[in-house]
């Protein structure tokens, strides 16, 4: 083969690859544009005022997943009419939580080469108070009942996590002093009564006590997961119970609802929701037998909400926390709910 023919072959190959790349970009652009168009039969969404302050009527604030110009924005609906028209805030979040007028919003900053992520602390009017760069992809967020502490978890590349090439980093911020603990791995770990040191230790899924000192979270090490109780003052975490992921503390702080890996379940759908009595460590399965990959929230003292895959990303469901009853769909195309006003706030 002459040099001229080799060059022609190379140029032809480059042209074909360039065409494939251009087609892929156009397809991705079309998909992104499609999500900006309102889908038929979807919930009505309109711009308006959204605040984190409680009022006389109970409301749910959540990430709107419905396709259209308000996709990914924080939106609100009356708790008594969750399927009704939505009011969108203009503030976009991948993960969100709020309590006592403080919100935490984990956001994506779209780049030409790759995305960056940040944690934004919001005031009651959804205005930014502070922001922090994130080292990975957002997955969990929580605010303490007083609004003083916020926590977030991200996936980062590197170590092993749940059989993948990811590990986690969980940070806790004191919004009063602006002291940031960049990773709970800085805390002393007490496992089975002894100080524990292991390179594979990861934390995720913080849920705060109302005393502004203690919290619960998941710790993974040695191929197992544990419920841990943390002490922000002593900077320690202590293991309590095995096979607990993404805990959520009840308003009366007597129970944890969490996702548990169930033996015999499919590898790609291994979790079921359970409730754990913190005084007896008795486990009670919740009524929904589907696999739930979410950190549930307590809408009130009896009911938890959580997400499951839906036609437009995720739908929200509820179930009684005592294992009775049956799961119900709360609303379509939504994620990360927070209940405000009325009898109380989401935990």
C-alpha positions in Angstrom: 0.0 0.0 0.0 1.5 3.4 -1.0 1.8 6.3 1.3 -0.9 8.2 -0.6 -3.4 5.3 -0.2 -2.6 5.0 3.5 -3.3 8.8 4.0 -6.6 8.4 2.1 -7.6 5.5 4.3 -6.7 7.5 7.4 -8.6 10.6 6.3 -11.6 8.5 5.5 -11.5 6.8 8.9 -11.2 10.2 10.6 -14.2 11.5 8.6 -16.3 8.5 9.6 -15.4 8.8 13.3 -16.1 12.6 13.1 -19.5 11.9 11.7 -20.3 9.3 14.4 -19.2 11.8 17.1 -21.3 14.6 15.6 -24.4 12.3 15.4 -23.9 11.3 19.0 -23.7 14.9 20.1 -26.8 15.8 18.1 -28.7 12.9 19.6 -27.6 13.9 23.1 -28.6 17.5 22.3 -32.0 16.4 21.1 -32.6 14.3 24.3 -31.7 17.3 26.4 -34.0 19.5 24.4 -36.8 17.0 24.7 -36.6 17.1 28.5 -37.1 20.9 28.3 -40.4 20.4 26.6 -43.5 19.7 28.7 -44.8 16.2 28.3 -48.4 15.4 27.6 -50.3 14.4 30.7 -47.7 15.7 33.1 -48.4 17.9 36.1 -48.9 21.6 35.4 -45.9 23.6 36.6 -45.7 27.4 36.8 -43.1 29.9 38.3 -43.9 31.4 41.6 -42.6 32.0 45.2 -41.3 29.0 47.1 -40.0 29.4 50.6 -38.8 27.1 53.4 -40.7 28.9 56.2 -43.6 26.9 57.7 -47.1 28.4 57.3 -50.6 27.4 58.4 -51.0 25.0 55.5 -48.9 21.9 55.2 -46.8 21.8 52.0 -44.3 19.5 50.3 -41.2 21.0 48.7 -39.3 18.7 46.3 -37.2 18.4 43.2 -39.5 18.6 40.2 -38.6 15.9 37.7 -41.4 16.6 35.2 -40.1 17.4 31.7 -40.4 21.0 30.8 -38.8 24.3 31.4 -38.9 23.8 35.2 -37.3 20.4 35.3 -34.9 19.9 38.3 -36.2 23.1 40.0 -37.4 23.0 43.6 -41.2 23.1 43.5 -44.0 23.0 46.0 -47.5 21.5 46.2 -50.1 21.5 49.0 -49.7 18.3 51.1 -53.5 17.8 50.8 -53.2 17.9 47.0 -49.8 16.5 46.0 -51.0 15.7 42.5 -52.1 19.3 41.9 -50.4 22.2 40.1 -46.8 22.8 41.1 -45.2 26.1 41.9 -41.5 26.2 40.7 -38.8 28.3 42.3 -36.2 28.6 39.6 -33.6 27.0 41.9 -32.2 23.7 40.5 -31.0 20.9 42.8 -29.9 17.3 42.2 -30.4 16.6 45.9 -32.2 18.7 48.5 -33.3 18.8 52.1 -34.4 21.5 54.5 -35.4 22.2 58.1 -36.0 25.2 60.3 -35.6 27.6 57.4 -32.3 26.2 56.2 -31.9 24.3 53.0 -29.1 22.3 51.4 -29.0 22.1 47.6 -26.5 19.9 45.8 -26.1 21.3 42.3 -24.4 20.5 39.0 -22.4 23.1 37.1 -22.5 22.0 33.5 -19.1 22.3 31.8 -18.0 21.8 28.1 -15.8 18.9 29.0 -17.1 17.7 32.4 -19.5 18.7 35.1 -18.6 20.2 38.4 -20.7 20.0 41.6 -21.3 22.2 44.6 -23.2 22.3 47.8 -25.3 25.4 48.3 -26.6 26.4 51.7 -30.0 28.2 51.3 -31.9 30.5 53.5 -35.6 30.4 54.0 -36.2 32.4 50.8 -34.0 30.0 48.8 -31.2 32.6 48.6 -27.6 31.4 48.7 -25.9 31.8 52.1 -22.7 29.9 51.2 -21.4 27.3 48.8 -18.7 24.6 48.8 -17.1 22.7 45.9 -17.9 19.0 45.9 -15.3 16.3 45.1 -17.8 14.0 43.3 -21.4 13.2 42.3 -24.1 14.2 44.8 -26.1 11.4 46.3 -27.5 12.3 49.8 -28.2 15.5 51.7 -29.7 16.3 55.2 -30.3 19.3 57.5 -30.5 18.9 61.3 -34.0 19.7 62.9 -32.7 23.0 64.2 -31.2 24.0 60.8 -27.8 24.4 62.3 -26.0 21.4 60.7 -26.1 20.2 57.2 -24.5 17.1 55.7 -24.0 15.8 52.2 -22.6 12.6 50.6 -21.0 12.3 47.2 -19.6 9.5 45.1 -15.9 9.8 44.2 -13.7 7.6 42.0 -11.0 5.5 43.6 -11.9 2.9 46.2 -14.4 0.1 46.2 -18.0 0.9 47.1 -20.9 -1.5 46.8 -18.9 -3.6 44.2 -18.2 -0.6 41.9 -15.2 1.7 41.3 -16.7 4.3 43.6 -16.2 5.4 47.2 -18.1 8.0 49.2 -17.2 11.2 51.0 -19.6 12.6 53.6 -19.2 16.1 54.9 -20.8 17.9 57.9 -21.1 21.7 58.1 -21.9 23.8 61.1 -23.7 26.8 59.5 -23.4 28.8 62.7 -19.6 28.7 62.9 -18.9 27.7 59.2 -16.7 24.8 60.4 -16.6 22.2 57.8 -15.7 18.6 58.4 -14.8 17.6 54.9 -15.1 13.8 55.6 -16.4 11.7 58.4 -13.3 9.6 57.9 -11.6 12.2 60.1 -13.7 10.9 63.1 -12.5 8.1 65.4 -14.3 4.9 64.7 -15.3 2.5 67.5 -16.4 -0.8 66.1 -17.5 -3.7 68.4 -16.0 -1.8 71.4 -12.6 -1.3 69.8 -11.0 1.6 67.9 -11.1 0.7 64.2 -8.7 1.7 61.4 -9.2 0.5 57.8 -8.5 2.1 54.5 -11.8 0.9 53.0 -14.0 2.7 55.6 -16.7 4.8 53.9 -19.7 6.8 55.3 -23.0 8.0 53.8 -26.6 8.8 54.6 -26.4 11.1 57.7 -29.6 11.7 59.7 -29.4 14.2 62.6 -30.7 14.1 66.2 -32.4 17.2 67.5 -29.8 17.8 70.2 -27.4 19.3 67.6 -24.7 16.9 68.7 -25.5 13.4 67.6 -26.3 11.8 64.3 -26.7 8.4 62.7 -25.2 7.3 59.4 -24.1 4.2 57.4 -20.5 3.0 57.7 -19.1 0.4 55.3 -15.9 -1.6 55.9 -14.7 -5.1 55.3 -17.6 -5.7 52.8 -20.3 -5.0 55.5 -22.4 -2.0 56.3 -23.2 -0.8 59.8 -25.5 1.7 61.5 -23.3 4.1 63.4 -24.1 6.8 66.0 -21.9 9.8 65.7 -20.9 12.5 68.2 -20.0 15.8 66.7 -18.5 17.1 69.9 -16.3 14.1 70.6 -15.8 13.5 66.8 -16.4 9.8 67.1 -18.7 7.2 65.5 -19.8 4.0 67.1 -21.2 0.9 65.4 -24.7 -0.2 66.5 -26.2 -2.7 64.0 -25.3 -4.5 60.8 -26.8 -4.3 57.3 -28.1 -0.8 57.6 -27.9 1.8 54.7 -29.3 5.3 54.4 -30.9 5.6 57.9 -33.6 8.2 58.6 -34.4 9.0 62.3 -38.0 9.2 63.3 -39.3 12.5 64.8 -39.5 11.0 68.3 -36.0 9.5 67.8 -37.0 6.0 68.7 -36.8 4.4 65.3 -34.7 4.3 62.2 -36.1 3.6 58.7 -33.4 2.3 56.4 -32.7 0.1 53.3 -31.5 -3.4 54.0 -29.9 -5.9 51.7 -32.1 -8.9 51.6 -30.6 -12.4 50.9 -31.9 -13.9 47.7 -32.9 -10.6 46.1 -31.6 -9.8 42.6 -28.1 -8.3 42.6 -29.4 -5.2 40.8 -32.3 -4.7 43.2 -31.1 -5.9 46.6 -32.8 -3.6 49.1 -36.0 -3.5 51.1 -37.2 -0.8 53.5 -37.1 -1.7 57.2 -37.7 0.0 60.5 -35.4 -0.5 63.4 -36.4 0.0 67.0 -33.4 1.7 68.6 -34.1 0.4 72.1 -34.5 -3.3 71.2 -32.9 -3.4 67.7 -36.0 -5.3 66.5 -36.4 -5.1 62.7 -39.8 -4.6 61.0 -40.1 -4.8 57.2 -42.2 -2.1 55.6 -45.1 -2.9 53.3 -43.4 -2.0 50.1 -41.5 -5.1 48.8 -39.9 -3.4 45.9 -36.2 -2.5 46.0 -35.8 1.1 47.2 -32.4 2.8 46.5 -33.1 6.0 48.5 -32.8 7.6 51.9 -36.4 7.7 53.1 -37.8 10.8 54.8 -40.4 11.0 57.6 -43.4 13.1 56.5 -44.9 12.7 60.0 -44.6 10.4 63.0 -46.2 7.5 61.2 -45.4 7.8 57.5 -42.2 7.8 55.4 -41.7 8.8 51.8 -39.2 7.5 49.3 -38.5 7.5 45.5 -38.8 4.7 43.0 -38.0 4.8 39.3 -40.6 6.5 37.1 -41.3 7.4 33.5 -39.5 10.8 33.9 -36.8 9.8 36.4 -38.5 9.2 39.8 -41.9 9.0 41.5 -42.5 9.5 45.2 -44.3 6.9 47.3 -45.3 6.6 51.0 -45.7 3.7 53.4 -46.6 3.4 57.1 -43.4 3.1 59.2 -44.8 0.3 61.4 -45.0 -2.3 58.6 -48.8 -2.2 58.2 -50.9 -1.0 55.3 -49.7 -0.7 51.7 -47.5 1.7 49.7 -49.2 4.6 47.9 -47.9 6.9 45.2 -47.5 10.4 46.6 -46.8 12.2 43.4 -45.2 11.5 40.0 -42.0 13.0 38.6 -40.5 14.1 42.0 -37.5 13.5 44.2 -36.1 14.6 47.6 -39.4 15.7 49.4 -39.6 17.9 52.5 -42.8 18.5 54.4 -43.2 21.9 55.9 -45.9 23.6 58.0 -48.9 22.0 59.7 -48.0 19.5 62.4 -44.3 19.3 61.8 -41.4 19.0 59.4 -39.8 16.2 57.5 -36.9 14.3 59.2 
